[in-house]
Amino acid sequence: MNKWIDKKTFQSLIKDGQTIMFGGFLTCGTPEQLIDWIVESNVKNLTLIGNDAGYPDKGVGKLIANNQVKHLIATHIGTNPYVGKLMSENQLKVDLIPQGTLIEQIRAFGAGLGGILTPTGVHTVVEEGKQQIVIKGKTYLLEEAIGADIALVSANHADSLGNLTYAKTARNFNPIIATAAKQVIALATHRVEQIDPESVITPHIFVDYVVGGDAK
């Protein structure tokens, strides 16, 4: 199966109302070209799941600025004042989740688990409406697993099978979200024939499609 696709095919995979996970930390490791193509496609009512809201003109902030997002699930929005404005005006639903909790919820989904137990948020507003479980005298919150329709990851190298590596800190959340979506689409900086199996970070079985790659 040829996993390498072009812009037109990529855009055909993105639909109104989908839940899309994206890699990146303050846009480092966010597949910018894929975000731009979604902006061009003008799909609507997206739910986005990721570390942050990017910036007004960078990362997923571009989708929010283009009014394509109805719901954002993230750990902070401080670098995108526009998101804060929309949130305060009730024009965008925003769920803020502690960073470690969110990535573990995503990891749990990829592992086929129902959720995780965490003490983070106990005795704060985070615990509101959540089940509490006491183990050996310590209280934990049950945080349910989180998955998505599509995960967009930013890879450094991709080979002919779709195995991926990442570039230093741009790796961040990308390998985890690649396990937790119905379809995984990677934007690769370099295309190579084969990656040493010992160097593969995301195995090809998790990757459905790959875009880009300047090396043949």
N, C-alpha and C positions, 0 to 999 in steps of 0.2 A: 504494500500500500504506500502510495506517495503522499506524504504528509505535508509537503511544501505547497502552499497556496498563495494566490495573489490577492491584491486589494479587493477586487470585485467579489471573490469568493468569501473573503473574510467578512465583508460588509453584509453578505447574504446570511451569515450565521447570527448576526446581531438583530434581535427582535424587540419590539415594544414590550415593556413590562418585565424584561428579564432581570435576574439578580446576577450581578457581575462582581467578582472579586478581582482585585488588582494588587500587584506587588509594588513595593517601593516604600521608602522612608523619606518623607519630605521630597518626594519625586525621584530620589536616587534609587534606581531599580524599577522605575515605572516605565512601561513600554509606551513612550510618548507617541510614536508613529501610529500605534493602534488606537490610542485615545483620539488622535487627530482624525483618523478615518471614521470613528464613531461620531465625532462632531459633524463631519461631512454627511453622514448617513441620516442624521437628524431623527433617529429613533427617540421615543419618548418614554416617560414613566419608568425609568430605570431605578433599581435599588443597587447601590454601590457598597461594597464591603472592603475595607482596607485600613491601613494604619492612620491615615490623615486625609485632609481635604485638599492637599496640595497647595497651590497658590492660585490667585484669581486667573492668571494667564499661563499656568503650567500644571501638568499632571491632570488629575480628574477635575480640578478646578475649572478647566475649560468646558467640561460637560455640564457642570453646575451653572456656569455663567451663561450657557446656551439653553438653559431651562429644559434639560433632558432628564433630570434626576428628580425623583419624588421622595426618595428615602436614602439617607446616608448612615451607615453603621461604621463608626471609626473610633479612634482613641483620643483624638484631639483635633481641633479646627483652628487653632491659634494663628496659623500662617495664612489663613484665608478669611479676612474680615467679612467678605461678602456672604460667606456661609453663616457667620454669626448673625448678620443682619437678617437673612432669610429665616433663620431659626427663630429669632426673637419676634418676627412678624408672622410666624406660623405658616410660612410659605414653603418650607422644606422640613420634613420630618428628620430629625437627627437623633440617633441613639449613640451616646458616648459610653464606651466600655473600657475599663482598665486595660492597658496594652497587653500585659502578660495574660490576662484572662481571655482576651479576644483571640490571640494566636493559639492558645490552648484549646479553645472551643473549636477553632478551625482544624487544629491537629486531631482532635477527638473525632470530628466528622470523617476525616480521611482514614482514621483507624477503625471506623465502624462502631464507635462508641456512642452512647446516648448523651454524654456530657462529661463534665468534670466537677470535682469538689474543690472549692477554694475558700480560704479565709478572707481574701481580699474583698473589701466592701462591707464586711459585717459591722453592724452598728452605724452605718451611713445610709444615705439615700439609695445606694446601690442595691441594698438588700430588699427594697420595697417590692412586694409581689412575688418574691422568690422563695422557693422551698429551702428551709434550713435543716441541716442534718448534723447531729452531735456525735462525734467519734472520740472516745476516750476523754471526754470532758471538753473537747474543743469544738466550736461551732464553725460549720462550713456552709457556703451557699452552693446550691446545685445550679450550675450554669449549663444550659443545653448546648449540644453541638451545633455548629453553624456551617452550612454548605452553600453552594451557589450553582446556577445554571452554567456559568462560564467563568473560568479563571484566566486572566491575562497576565503572563509572566514575561520578564525581560531577561533573556539569556545572553551569555557571551558567545559560546560556541554551541552549535547544534550539528549533529552528524546526519547521515543519510537515513538512519532509523528514527531520529527524533530524540536521541539522548542529549541531555543538556549539561552545560557547566555555567557558572556565573562569575561575574567580575568582582572580586573582593567584597566590599561592603554592599554593593548592589545586589548581592545575594539575598540579604535580609529575609523578608517573608515569602519570597518567591517559591522556594522548594516546598514549603508547607501548603500554600494555597494550591499548588499543582496536584495535591492529593485529594482535594476537597470540592471538586466541581464535576458536573456531568461532562463538560467539554473543557479541555485545556488548550489554549492557543499561546504559543511562544513567539516572541519577536527576538530573532537571533542576530547578533552583530556579525558573526562569522559562520560560514557554512563549511564544514570539513567532511571528508569521506568517513572517517571513523574516529571516535574518542576512546582512548584507553579505558577499558572497563573500570579500572581502579580509580579513574579520575571523574567518572560520571557522578553527578550530584542528583539529577532527576532522571531516572530510567525512562526509556521510551514508552513503556507500557502506560505511563501516566499522561503522555502527550498525544493529543489528537491531531493538531495542526501546527505548522511552523511557517513563519513569514520572515523574509529578509535574508541576510547572509551575503556578504560580499566576496567570499572565497569559494571557488568552485572545486 
